[in-house]
Amino acid sequence: MTALVLALVALGVAPLLDRALQGRPLAEGFADGFSQVAVAGLLLAHVVPAGFAAAGWPALGALVAGVVLGVVAHRLPRGEDTAEVVAALALLLHAGLDGAGLRAGGVLGWTVVLHTLPVGLATWRITRERRGQRAAAVLLALCGAVTVVGFLATGLVVTGASPAVLGVVQCLAAGALLHVLTHLGEHAPRGATAWGALAGVALVVMLSSLGG
């Protein structure tokens, strides 16, 4: 339960941190680079291998499909709106799986806690820029609610779905989120973004070492 509370606090801190960053281009660039690499790195280092272990090659196919889905969505009628819906659904699905990870506890639970802040910050900054603060707040609140549902319903999910299906779903959501991350930090100073990216790599390496 402690890990769940800390994850929800991390989501709530994201808007406050974003407000502190506004008007400071170097700090914003650092935060964008950190969020981009930390989230992408943790998806590729933890979520995708877990999905592959559960489902095999179909999981990697789902990963590619998630990325392609995000790209194709932009080319559909009202492409920007469609792409944002796809991204929001992928994010909420990921939040539910995070809730299940929090329930598992141990290193997995704390990995989820530590990556929730960069996920929340990236979600807030991208959504605020495109849809405004109200939409960003609603999306973060939904993420928190779905995380709680995932935490409480872990037993039902585990017994009701095969590991292979969960692995494919994990990787599909990860692919869609990887596409979304490419839009973060598009206008940030490159030097600051690079330093943030290095910090993101350090976080991924640290969590990977803790996981053995």
Secondary structure, DSSP 8 states (H G I E B T S, - for coil): -HHHHHHHHHHHHHHHHHHHHTT-HHHHHHHHHHHHHHHHHHIIIIIHHHHHHHH-HHHHHHHHHHHHHHHHHTTSTTHHHHHHHHHHHHHHHHHHHHHHHHHH-HHHHHHHHHHHHHHHHHHHHHHHHHH-HHHHHHHHHHHHHHHHHHHHTHHHHHHHS-HHHHHHHHHHHHHHHHHHHTTTTTTS-HHHHHHHHHHHHHHHHHHHHHT-
